[in-house]
Amino acid sequence: MSLLEVNDLHVYYGAIHAIKGISFKVEEGEIVTLIGANGAGKSTTLKTVSGLLHPRSGSIVFDGKSTLSIAPHKLVSHGLAQVPEGRAVFLQMTVAENLEMGAYTRPPQEVAENIAKVYDLFPRLKEREKQIAGTLSGGEQQMLAMGRALMSQPKLMMLDEPSMGLAPILVEQIFDIIKDLHRSGTTILLVEQNAQMALSVADRAYVLETGKIILSGTGKELAASEEVKKAYLGG
């Protein structure tokens, strides 16, 4: 059984049919990416998987259980963590306090060890641990949002537009960290507008267009596809 199985999902915003019957899966240990233009339904899909939006119909099964009757905050303790678009760190709290907030589902004795692991992955955060999060750069806030999600020791980490608004050199850095997370065994579902970077790290990928999946394949296959090159890679 796949770690995440989404089947025939339909999501509406009022009368607007935003997600039109999509199905996809994520196997344990994979990086799977959803690419597509603005408004294609990528973020809506993640919000529905994490329980922030409720589908009109369809099923979402995570780690063998339907998520549809589980509250979003409880899904975190089941092993599902989302790094939201725009980072959404606690701006008035320090770096260390933000990380502690991410560990609310874990036993207290694990927190210090988990923080040490996050600091190993993000040495910049260790340097800034007493700094107020609102004073960090965009790249540092993205690292903090990812570190906070890791504090819950997720089975699946969902990243929503991690490169948004970052300088190219920081985009490279964030994607290097995504590769490191993958190598350490974290399963990742990635939503990203930078299709080239997303496909370069993905085991498998799906292309969304106006709420439907129009193409799927390995990251390499889609990166080589003339249709994808023309629409998303500037080819």
PyMOL commands that set and color helices and strands:
alter all, ss='L'
color gray80, all
select helices_A, chain A and resi 42-49+72-77+95-101+108-121+123-127+133-135+138-150+168-183+195-201+219-224+226-232
alter helices_A, ss='H'
color red, helices_A
select strands_A, chain A and resi 4-13+16-26+31-35+57-62+65-66+80-83+156-160+187-191+204-209+212-218
alter strands_A, ss='S'
color yellow, strands_A
deselect
rebuild
show_as cartoon
